Amino acid sequence: MFCDEAWNEIRRSLGLSGRELEIIRSKFDDQKECVIAANLGISPRTVHTHIERLHHKLGVTNRSQLFVRIMHEFLALTVCPDKRLPPICANRAAGRCPLRDLVS
């Protein structure tokens, strides 16, 4: 969904480990826990534990909230002037970006 650069900025911004990012990216690709486990060479229970800890770390309680939290972080990273991601709104430089108010 996002380019590698965006995922890395999201990881840094949220303080995620590399493994946590792999699991979130897999969830964004709609992979089930058993598929994620097989791809990462870990047990499904370990994947489940990672997901539970991610929910706690990010203050969410389910998959939908996790997706919204990640999308919110991405948008915040595109409207902040000191971040590395390019803006997705052409009006940002002029101070007229409607997204700025959504992610403050």
N, C-alpha and C positions, 0 to 999 in steps of 0.2 A: 504494500500500500504506500509506504513512504520509501524514499531513497535511503541508501545506507547512511549518508551524511545526516539526514533528519533523524533516523533511529539513534545514531550515536549522540546527537544533541539531546534527544529525549532521555537517553540513558544517563548522560551527565547531569542534566537538569533535575532528574528525579532521584539521583543517587542509586541507580540500579547496577547490579553486578552484570557481568557478561552473560552468565547463565540465566539470570532473571530476564534479561532482554531477549535471549533466545526463546524462552518460553512464551513471553508476551508476543513476540513476532509469530510464533507458531499458532497461538490462539487467534491472532489477527488473520492467519491463513486458514482458519476454521478447522484446525487439526484437533482430534480427540487426544485425551491424555495418553492412551496406549500408543498412539502413533508418535506423539512427541517423545515418549519414553524410548521407543525403538530407535528413533532418529538420533537421539542424544546418548544412547547407550546407558540409560538409567532405568530404574524401575518405575512403573506407573504410580506407585505410592509416593516415590520421591517427587515426581512431577506434581502430584496432588498437594504435597506438602509445600512445594515452591509456590504454587498458586494460592494456597491459603495464606502464606506469609506475604505474598505480593498484595493480596486483598487488604491485609492488615496495614502494611507499609504505605499503601496508597489511599487508605481510608475508604475503601469500597467494599461492597458485600456480595457482588455478583459480576458475571461476565459483562453484562451491558454497562454497568457502572465503570468497570475497568476500561472498556472501549471509550466511553465518554471522557474519562480521566486522561487517557492517552491523547485523544483528539484535542482536548482542552489544552494540554501541555504543548502540543504541536502548534496550535494556533497562537498561544502565548509566545512561543519562540519565534514566530514569524512577524509579530508586531512589535517586539521589543527592539529598540534601536541598538542595543549593545550585544545582541545575539548574532550568530553566524548564518542563520538560515535566511534565505531571501524572502521578502514579503510576498504573500499571495494576493495582496491587495495593491493595485497600482496607485491608490490614493494615499498610501501611508506616508510618503515623503511630504505630502502637502498637509498632513495632519487631519485628513478627512476620512480615514479608514473606519468604517462602521465596526469592524472586528475588534478594534482597540478597546472599545467599551465592553464588549462581550467577554473578554479574557482578563480584564483588570482584577 
